[in-house]
Amino acid sequence: MLFGGLVAGTSSTAAGDTWEWDGNAWSQRNVSGPSPRWASALAPLNGKLVLFGGYDGSDYLDDTWEWDGNVWSQRNVAGPPKRCFHSMAALGNNVVLFGGQNDAGIRGDMWEWDGRSWKERHASAAPVARNCPAMTALSDKLVLFAGSSTGQVYSDTWEWDGRAWTQRNVTGPPGRTCATMAAFNGRTVLFGGNTLQGSTYVYFSDTWEWDGDSWSQANVSGPGERTDATMASR
């Protein structure tokens, strides 16, 4: 399922359409739901998709929605402060949200959604505040890689086991932000993203795999250089 985005050729026009891919074709669902936005986050939980936040061209958002395959339902609950460019992934019976940005700046808070309510989690030795980190579940942990804050692009690898963050002292992909990541065949696959070198944006088209112990670059050809892509396994 795909929702919203920034309309091509514009700087602030948000889309609010819902689409589904059945393995052969895209179909647009004629449903009402979240207001138009981009840079929101979406993650599966208990047979539903959970959407939080985003940016609508004039303001950051803090609403929580669920898609059950037929209708959108807004959950009228208190939760994380409004934001965009955050990451969400499911671990066990919770969706974990980390990072992003809003009017207050770059965020470093973490929240969990259990299908009923949001709860902020506080952990020592957590990743520093950042937006656009790549995050996905691998086995019984979440893997978080890179992201950026004002004037800083990261290249660190972290794991969250539901109780604590652990930084892995490993060498891996060059620092970047807005890469995409998904689990496949017992590994985490990372692709693309961008970084700023001087005053020039550099985009990546490299593919990396994390096996739980080390990163290795896959010597393959594939999609061209890009950032802010979305990737998932089925």
Long-range contacts (C-beta under 8 A, 24 or more apart in sequence): 1-42, 1-49, 1-67, 2-230, 3-33, 3-34, 3-40, 3-42, 3-51, 3-67, 4-34, 4-36, 4-37, 4-38, 4-40, 4-54, 5-38, 6-38, 6-39, 12-57, 12-58, 13-57, 14-38, 14-54, 14-55, 14-56, 14-57, 18-67, 18-72, 31-70, 31-71, 31-72, 32-72, 33-65, 33-67, 33-71, 33-72, 34-63, 34-65, 34-72, 34-74, 35-61, 37-61, 37-84, 38-84, 39-84, 39-85, 40-84, 41-86, 41-87, 41-88, 41-97, 41-100, 42-88, 43-88, 43-89, 43-90, 43-95, 44-90, 45-90, 45-93, 45-94, 45-95, 45-113, 45-115, 46-93, 46-115, 48-115, 50-88, 50-95, 50-113, 52-79, 52-80, 52-86, 52-88, 52-97, 52-113, 53-80, 53-82, 53-83, 53-84, 53-86, 53-100, 54-84, 55-84, 60-84, 60-102, 60-103, 64-113, 64-118, 77-116, 77-117, 77-118, 78-117, 78-118, 79-111, 79-113, 79-117, 79-118, 80-109, 80-111, 80-118, 80-120, 81-107, 81-109, 83-107, 84-131, 85-131, 85-132, 85-178, 86-131, 87-132, 87-133, 87-134, 87-135, 87-144, 87-147, 88-135, 89-135, 89-136, 89-137, 89-142, 90-137, 91-137, 91-140, 91-141, 91-142, 91-160, 91-162, 92-140, 92-162, 94-162, 96-121, 96-135, 96-142, 96-160, 98-127, 98-133, 98-135, 98-144, 99-127, 99-129, 99-130, 99-131, 99-132, 99-133, 99-147, 100-131, 101-131, 105-129, 105-150, 106-130, 106-131, 106-149, 106-150, 107-131, 123-160, 123-163, 123-164, 123-165, 124-164, 124-165, 125-164, 125-165, 125-166, 125-167, 126-158, 126-165, 127-154, 127-156, 127-158, 127-165, 127-167, 128-154, 130-154, 130-177, 131-177, 132-177, 132-178, 132-228, 133-177, 134-179, 134-180, 134-181, 134-190, 134-193, 135-181, 136-181, 136-182, 136-183, 136-188, 137-183, 138-183, 138-186, 138-187, 138-188, 138-210, 138-212, 139-186, 139-212, 143-181, 143-188, 143-210, 145-172, 145-173, 145-179, 145-181, 145-190, 145-210, 146-173, 146-175, 146-176, 146-177, 146-179, 146-193, 147-177, 148-177, 148-195, 153-177, 153-195, 153-196, 157-210, 157-215, 170-213, 170-214, 170-215, 171-215, 172-208, 172-210, 172-214, 172-215, 173-204, 173-206, 173-208, 173-215, 173-217, 174-204, 176-204, 177-227, 178-227, 178-228, 179-204, 179-227, 180-229, 180-230, 180-231, 181-231, 182-231, 182-232, 182-233, 183-233, 184-233, 186-211, 187-211, 187-212, 189-231, 191-222, 191-223, 191-229, 191-231, 192-223, 192-225, 192-226, 192-227, 192-229, 193-227, 194-227, 203-227
